[in-house]
């Protein structure tokens, strides 16, 4: 019987780092003005550019490769956007439609 890949400490460290970093990005998107609402397209675009640059210099999987940084940044941004949506769902302001 093969051991689980999640029993490897390096894989667990990368997974926890990914969850922690995407949560922090999602939290930052949640608290930018206007507070506790879904960020605007411009705010999301700036966050994505920042994430790609972050992944280029300090990516978990690839470094110093723009195409790989864009791919990794897209995954990071998708998960960060889901964190933002969850925070808005649980703690967001209620707006009249």
C-alpha positions as CSV (number, residue, x, y, z in Angstrom):
1,X,0.0,0.0,0.0
2,X,1.4,3.4,-1.0
3,X,1.5,6.2,1.5
4,X,-0.6,9.3,0.9
5,X,1.1,12.2,-0.8
6,X,-0.2,14.4,2.0
7,X,1.9,12.5,4.5
8,X,5.0,14.1,2.9
9,X,5.9,17.2,5.0
10,X,7.0,19.2,1.9
11,X,3.6,18.7,0.2
12,X,1.8,19.6,3.4
13,X,3.9,22.8,3.8
14,X,3.2,23.9,0.2
15,X,-0.5,23.2,0.7
16,X,-0.7,25.2,3.9
17,X,1.3,28.0,2.4
18,X,-1.1,28.2,-0.5
19,X,-4.2,28.3,1.7
20,X,-2.6,30.9,4.0
21,X,-1.5,33.2,1.1
22,X,-4.7,33.0,-0.8
23,X,-6.7,33.7,2.4
24,X,-4.5,36.8,3.0
25,X,-5.1,38.0,-0.5
26,X,-8.8,37.4,-0.2
27,X,-8.9,39.2,3.1
28,X,-7.1,42.2,1.5
29,X,-9.7,42.3,-1.3
30,X,-12.4,42.1,1.3
31,X,-11.2,45.1,3.3
32,X,-10.4,47.5,0.5
33,X,-12.9,50.3,0.2
34,X,-15.8,50.0,-0.2
35,X,-15.5,47.7,2.8
36,X,-17.2,44.3,2.8
37,X,-18.5,44.2,-0.8
38,X,-17.3,42.4,-3.8
39,X,-14.2,44.3,-5.2
40,X,-14.5,46.2,-8.5
41,X,-13.0,45.0,-11.7
42,X,-10.1,47.5,-11.3
43,X,-9.3,46.3,-7.8
44,X,-9.4,42.7,-9.0
45,X,-7.1,43.5,-12.0
46,X,-4.6,45.2,-9.7
47,X,-4.7,42.3,-7.3
48,X,-4.1,39.8,-10.2
49,X,-1.1,41.8,-11.4
50,X,0.3,41.9,-7.9
51,X,-0.2,38.2,-7.5
52,X,1.5,37.4,-10.8
53,X,4.5,39.5,-9.8
54,X,4.6,37.8,-6.4
55,X,4.5,34.4,-8.1
56,X,7.3,35.4,-10.4
57,X,9.6,36.3,-7.6
58,X,8.4,33.9,-4.8
59,X,6.2,31.3,-6.4
60,X,5.6,28.0,-4.6
61,X,6.1,25.9,-7.8
62,X,7.9,28.0,-10.4
63,X,10.1,31.1,-10.3
64,X,11.6,33.4,-12.9
65,X,9.2,32.3,-15.6
66,X,6.5,34.7,-16.7
67,X,4.2,32.1,-18.4
68,X,4.4,29.8,-15.3
69,X,3.9,32.8,-13.0
70,X,0.7,33.8,-14.9
71,X,-0.6,30.2,-14.6
72,X,0.2,30.0,-10.9
73,X,-1.1,33.5,-10.3
74,X,-4.4,32.6,-12.0
75,X,-4.9,29.7,-9.6
76,X,-4.0,31.8,-6.7
77,X,-6.3,34.6,-7.8
78,X,-9.2,32.2,-8.3
79,X,-8.8,30.8,-4.8
80,X,-8.4,34.3,-3.3
81,X,-11.6,35.4,-5.0
82,X,-13.4,32.5,-3.5
83,X,-12.1,33.5,0.0
84,X,-13.3,37.0,-0.7
85,X,-16.7,35.7,-1.7
86,X,-16.9,33.6,1.5
87,X,-16.0,36.6,3.6
88,X,-18.6,38.8,1.9
89,X,-21.2,36.1,2.4
90,X,-20.5,35.7,6.1
91,X,-19.4,39.2,7.1
92,X,-20.5,41.5,4.3
93,X,-22.7,44.5,4.4
94,X,-26.3,44.1,3.4
95,X,-27.2,46.4,0.5
96,X,-30.7,47.1,-0.7
97,X,-31.2,46.0,-4.3
